[in-house]
């Protein structure tokens, strides 16, 4: 083999490989196998994780599911090995393997076992029960005495089971384990209730923080359970006699009593009552009893402060069922009397928090515990007077000093409503006052806001009224000026045209025409002055004789324009009772229609007609001119617009019909306005 070119580190590795066999007998201390359990137990957790080798000779003391407990003259330890390699109990074996760091302490993983035959069990260590819990007996062969309370095996699998050993103040769980043979279960069951001597190995218990919390005992043979004192018959006592002194009994023992279930607290805890006495019972296994069942309880007396009940109880149905337990009224709910009994209490419901009610009895509050299945919606209203039936749970110390009293209801039927509270509770009064105060404050803010809005709207309306009044006044003045000056100047124009025609041929007639034109100018100026002074109706309207004056003026205008006027006055001599404003408006509308026909129609005749129906007065102005296009509105001409505005003011209807054969204006006025 050529080592040329190899590094010094490579040469060192080859040297280590070549000399490994020389270290087997006299190597470094870290590689020497450990040869005692005590040496293994002295390892730290980090040292155990390095898996040092071991060569041990031990005696098999117990079987477990993944190995066995073995013991040498320095201590005991657990050895991990597959099931088919587990040696027999009491057999001496030589173990080859490695240490590993366990959850709480080190143990050995077995690689090879050499059997040396049976040598018998080592001498057991006789410990007090509290010493076992400290860890001194972990994986060691120990012996302990106690009351065998229970033995539980599967009916088909008799190689593994569980039991319970009570040793005064300490309760030890027994793990029955044997990988090679079955237990004599019948023999063990016959010992239940008797004082026995148990041999086995300690099995430590840990929590998830690798902290030790106790020990079980592993027993791998029914032969390791010996009878010390046989309990020939479990004494039958009444419920109130549980825990009483018995001069014939020197060790703890089971008792048997018959009682009726009055409260189920959970799967392993209930309260039972017989006659005038009640007690809490903790069962060995989860029970399936219901309220009212008559049960035979077999268990150990258990002291809870000032009261005695049963623990580790087994249950069996009684052969005979007695009458149901009747609840009694408790005159003093806040005392130790009637403890664990079914009682009735009256009070006022003042509060509910989850599964707890607060019942007020005069000046004190009694808590009432509700069952889980009771819905909160089915509970009475706060403030109701109710009567609650339940078991009185009392907690008091050894000297009888009261700690707490709770009434445990069993169902919704245990709560009877005696009186429903008034809807107006103090809380609702307070809410109502707050609501009214909120409404008042909101109303105040709303009123202030509304006031500001009204003031703003009022100012806007006043401004709009002023603006509308100014606009209306301008429109009125425009109409008046249009109807007075326009019509007056039109007449003056016709007179001046006549003067032009007669000034040479007939000077006297021309002079008369000039005087008439002057009078017409003065009359128009007077009417315009009235309009500009703000009067709604000119002064002459009060003496207006409508429609005769209107027809007369229309006739004059037609003569001046040399047009023919045709009048059809069907109203005859009837006097119209129109008010001055309405008559004046109709007068102006008709004259404006006549002047429009004179100026724009191009015809040679104009007609005025008046009439009356049962409901309306009818006025009509027509011509035989060429008509006009209503869609065309020449700039500066407001005659029709003025007539429409005047008709609207007096609530009259105005219509204009025009064609190539002429134009017709109809003004209809309801008789109710006349």
Buried (B, 14 or more C-beta within 10 A) or exposed (E): EEEEEEEEEEEEEEEEEEEEEEEEEEEEEEEBBBBBBEBBBEBEEEBBEEBBBBBBBBBBBBBBEEBBBBBBEBBBBBBBBEEEEBBBBBBBBEBBBBBBBBEBBBBBBBEEBEEEEBEEBBEBBEBEBEBBBBBBBBBBBBBBBBBBBBBBBEEEEBBBBBBBBBBEEBBBBBBBBBBEBEBBBEEBBBBBBBBBBBBBBBBBEBEEEEEBEBBBBBBBBBEBBEBBBEBEEBBEBEBBBBBEEEEEEEBBBBBBBBBBBBBBBEEBBBBBBBEEBBBBBBBBEEBEBEBEBBBBBBBBBBEBBBBBBBBBBBBEEBEEEEEEBEBEEBEEBBBBEBBBBBBBBBBBBEEBEEEEBBBBBEEEBBBBBBBEEBEEEEBBEBBBBBBBBBBBBBBBEEEEEBEEBBBBBBEEEBBEEEEEBEEEEEEEEEEEEEEEEEEEEEEEEEEEEEEEEEEEEEEEEEEEEEEEEEEEEEBBBBBBBBBBBBBBBBBBBBBBBBBEEBBEEEEEBBEBBBEBBEEBBEBBEBBBEBBEEEEEBBEBBEEBEBBBBBBEBBBBBBEBBEBEBEBEEEBEEEEBEBEBBBBBBBBBBBBBBBBBBBEBBEBEBBBBBBBBEEEBBBBBBBBBBBBBEEEEEEEEBBBBBBBBBBBEBBEBEBEBEBEEEBBBBBBBBEEEBB
